[in-house]
Amino acid sequence: MTLVSGWGRFPVVDSDVLRPRSFEAVGEAVVTGTIARGNGRAYGDAAIGAVRTIGMTGFDRVRSFDPATGRIRLEAGVLLADLIDTFGPRGFLPFVVPGTRFVSVGGAIAADVHGKNHHCEGGFGRYVDSILLRTGQGETIEVSREENSDAFFATVGGMGLTGIILEVSMRLRPVQTGWIRERVVSASDLDAAMRALEASDAATYSVAWIDCAVRGRDLGRSLIYLGEHAVKGDLADDAAAFPAGKNPGLAVPIDLPSMTLNRTSIRAFNELYYRMGARRAGGNHVVSLYPYFFPLDSIADWNRIYGRRGFLQHQCVIPENGARSVLGDILDRVATRGDASFLAVLKKLGQGDGILSFPLPGYTLALDFPVRGDILNFLDEIDRLVVAAGGRLYLAKDARQSRATFEAGYPALSRFNAIRKALDPNGTIRSKLSQRLFDEV
Ligand SMILES: Cc1cc2nc3c(=O)[nH]c(=O)nc-3n(C[C@H](O)[C@H](O)[C@H](O)COP(=O)(O)OP(=O)(O)OC[C@H]3O[C@@H](n4cnc5c(N)ncnc54)[C@H](O)[C@@H]3O)c2cc1C
């Protein structure tokens, strides 16, 4: 047995971790209580098997690529970082990227990850044509919108619970360059931030970073980053069409003592960040895709900043109607508490594609908290606000929500459960997350 955790390093639990080298060996490795694991970037317990965890990042081969259409067939363990570095210089990028590029294609499908373009272009699953799935029953089937479509839409956003994704056919986006035309808008409070996001519905990419240490008049003050793919004409004559992808430069070498994060350090960081960003507001800048999409990737192991006990990310989505008052309430409680994350992220989302996909039309807010004190009770309080507003929490970030919160947020759960049961009548595929939220007890 090995101690395993997600990116938040909470919870840390025992699981038997195997790394098979062939698809046949994957099949042989499956026992009751197995789940697939990609690159372990889900924050909580989604990628930890109830009994056994199958590491998939060794399956990292590209099977075929058509440069005329951008269609690609690849194994599920390929990291988006490698796709970007390999196909970016040839003029193709993934349509959807989350806030880190160190996720696998299998993990991106299982969480139906959203990027800064969800409001207009949907999630990762929208660009997937078909999936080779090894079910809990031991069958290997191809699932797509046309063939085994129930299994397809349950697998997109299904957190690995329909089986193990072995291979994927999907589309990449043609681009002229690897640069982004960025415009920064500074918003002095939450109303201004939401107005700015609303007004930028036509922007391909948009995201707001909120200073969640301030209250009162400043509550919700934010920097909004809008982006479009730059074309060759946007670049200086001598600029390379594709920027160099840097590996993380800095690393956090040790678990910092949890007292490093306190009201004073968080306020100071946020103040500095807001002031520096506000200075860039207004104009257009051409920036590399790497800092634009993946600002946190430049510091390796940044999850250690939160100390040995780990941290929790709370990511909710609130339907558009009524979002303003709930978000204001949450941010006020968080600022009053004082130990919230350095920065919160606010984004607009559109409709999700998978049966259990997290997005719904509305606003998503993501906050990080160190695991200490009464944080679990505090987050239960926030959950009640989310549920009352018709919202839900993101399973890829979750380590602690209750069944009641989960069931209230995902009305299509019974349909998902029926499809899962048909694919896996004996309940072979199980994670710590599924034991907590899905499985019969
Ligand atoms: C810094 C950071 C920023 C992030 N930003 C975003 C964001 O902007 N948007 C967003 O949507 N998410 C975001 N995430 C979450 C992340 O994109 C998802 O958790 C993603 O699923 C992680 O992929 P992974 O390969 O690491 O999968 P893992 O964490 O290993 O697994 C995640 C889920 O996918 C399943 N899975 C993995 N591989 C397979 C497979 N081959 N077959 C079947 N199931 C599989 C697992 O069982 C598990 O349920 C962020 C995470 C971090 C750490």
The ligand as an SDF file (V2000), in Angstrom:
LIG
                    3D

 53 58  0  0  0  0  0  0  0  0999 V2000
   -3.2460   24.5500  -10.4520 C   0  0  0  0  0  0  0  0  0  0  0  0
   -4.4900   23.8710  -10.9340 C   0  0  0  0  0  0  0  0  0  0  0  0
   -5.3580   24.5700  -11.7160 C   0  0  0  0  0  0  0  0  0  0  0  0
   -6.5240   23.9530  -12.1930 C   0  0  0  0  0  0  0  0  0  0  0  0
   -7.3660   24.6820  -12.9780 N   0  0  0  0  0  0  0  0  0  0  0  0
   -8.4870   24.1190  -13.4600 C   0  0  0  0  0  0  0  0  0  0  0  0
   -9.3520   24.8400  -14.3230 C   0  0  0  0  0  0  0  0  0  0  0  0
   -9.1130   25.9970  -14.6580 O   0  0  0  0  0  0  0  0  0  0  0  0
  -10.4420   24.1910  -14.8050 N   0  0  0  0  0  0  0  0  0  0  0  0
  -10.7230   22.9050  -14.4770 C   0  0  0  0  0  0  0  0  0  0  0  0
  -11.7280   22.3760  -14.9690 O   0  0  0  0  0  0  0  0  0  0  0  0
   -9.9180   22.1950  -13.6620 N   0  0  0  0  0  0  0  0  0  0  0  0
   -8.8100   22.7730  -13.1470 C   0  0  0  0  0  0  0  0  0  0  0  0
   -7.9740   22.0370  -12.3370 N   0  0  0  0  0  0  0  0  0  0  0  0
   -8.3340   20.6410  -12.0140 C   0  0  0  0  0  0  0  0  0  0  0  0
   -7.7550   19.6500  -13.0300 C   0  0  0  0  0  0  0  0  0  0  0  0
   -7.8130   20.1620  -14.3390 O   0  0  0  0  0  0  0  0  0  0  0  0
   -8.5880   18.3720  -13.0110 C   0  0  0  0  0  0  0  0  0  0  0  0
   -8.6410   17.8470  -11.7180 O   0  0  0  0  0  0  0  0  0  0  0  0
   -8.0760   17.2730  -13.9470 C   0  0  0  0  0  0  0  0  0  0  0  0
   -9.0000   16.2130  -13.8900 O   0  0  0  0  0  0  0  0  0  0  0  0
   -6.7020   16.7720  -13.5220 C   0  0  0  0  0  0  0  0  0  0  0  0
   -6.2330   15.8410  -14.4910 O   0  0  0  0  0  0  0  0  0  0  0  0
   -5.1970   14.7000  -14.0590 P   0  0  0  0  0  0  0  0  0  0  0  0
   -4.6690   14.0530  -15.2590 O   0  0  0  0  0  0  0  0  0  0  0  0
   -4.2200   15.2360  -13.0810 O   0  0  0  0  0  0  0  0  0  0  0  0
   -6.1970   13.6880  -13.3660 O   0  0  0  0  0  0  0  0  0  0  0  0
   -6.2440   13.0960  -11.8800 P   0  0  0  0  0  0  0  0  0  0  0  0
   -6.2150   14.1920  -10.9040 O   0  0  0  0  0  0  0  0  0  0  0  0
   -5.2420   12.0270  -11.7400 O   0  0  0  0  0  0  0  0  0  0  0  0
   -7.7040   12.4510  -11.9100 O   0  0  0  0  0  0  0  0  0  0  0  0
   -8.8430   13.2840  -11.9740 C   0  0  0  0  0  0  0  0  0  0  0  0
  -10.0770   12.4340  -12.3120 C   0  0  0  0  0  0  0  0  0  0  0  0
   -9.9030   11.8940  -13.6270 O   0  0  0  0  0  0  0  0  0  0  0  0
  -10.0050   10.4770  -13.5700 C   0  0  0  0  0  0  0  0  0  0  0  0
   -9.0810    9.9400  -14.5770 N   0  0  0  0  0  0  0  0  0  0  0  0
   -7.7900   10.3100  -14.8000 C   0  0  0  0  0  0  0  0  0  0  0  0
   -7.2820    9.5760  -15.8140 N   0  0  0  0  0  0  0  0  0  0  0  0
   -8.2570    8.7300  -16.2130 C   0  0  0  0  0  0  0  0  0  0  0  0
   -8.3530    7.7250  -17.1960 C   0  0  0  0  0  0  0  0  0  0  0  0
   -7.3310    7.4110  -18.0050 N   0  0  0  0  0  0  0  0  0  0  0  0
   -9.5150    7.0360  -17.3040 N   0  0  0  0  0  0  0  0  0  0  0  0
  -10.5830    7.3180  -16.5280 C   0  0  0  0  0  0  0  0  0  0  0  0
  -10.5480    8.2960  -15.5970 N   0  0  0  0  0  0  0  0  0  0  0  0
   -9.4040    8.9640  -15.4250 C   0  0  0  0  0  0  0  0  0  0  0  0
   -9.6520   10.0940  -12.1570 C   0  0  0  0  0  0  0  0  0  0  0  0
  -10.2500    8.8610  -11.7930 O   0  0  0  0  0  0  0  0  0  0  0  0
  -10.2390   11.2520  -11.3700 C   0  0  0  0  0  0  0  0  0  0  0  0
  -11.6020   11.0460  -11.1350 O   0  0  0  0  0  0  0  0  0  0  0  0
   -6.8060   22.6040  -11.8490 C   0  0  0  0  0  0  0  0  0  0  0  0
   -5.9140   21.9010  -11.0390 C   0  0  0  0  0  0  0  0  0  0  0  0
   -4.7690   22.5160  -10.5870 C   0  0  0  0  0  0  0  0  0  0  0  0
   -3.8100   21.7320   -9.7150 C   0  0  0  0  0  0  0  0  0  0  0  0
  1  2  1  0
  2  3  1  0
  2 52  2  0
  3  4  2  0
  4  5  1  0
  4 50  1  0
  5  6  2  0
  6  7  1  0
  6 13  1  0
  7  8  2  0
  7  9  1  0
  9 10  1  0
 10 11  2  0
 10 12  1  0
 12 13  2  0
 13 14  1  0
 14 15  1  0
 14 50  1  0
 15 16  1  0
 16 17  1  0
 16 18  1  0
 18 19  1  0
 18 20  1  0
 20 21  1  0
 20 22  1  0
 22 23  1  0
 23 24  1  0
 24 25  2  0
 24 26  1  0
 24 27  1  0
 27 28  1  0
 28 29  2  0
 28 30  1  0
 28 31  1  0
 31 32  1  0
 32 33  1  0
 33 34  1  0
 33 48  1  0
 34 35  1  0
 35 36  1  0
 35 46  1  0
 36 37  1  0
 36 45  1  0
 37 38  2  0
 38 39  1  0
 39 40  1  0
 39 45  2  0
 40 41  1  0
 40 42  2  0
 42 43  1  0
 43 44  2  0
 44 45  1  0
 46 47  1  0
 46 48  1  0
 48 49  1  0
 50 51  2  0
 51 52  1  0
 52 53  1  0
M  END
$$$$
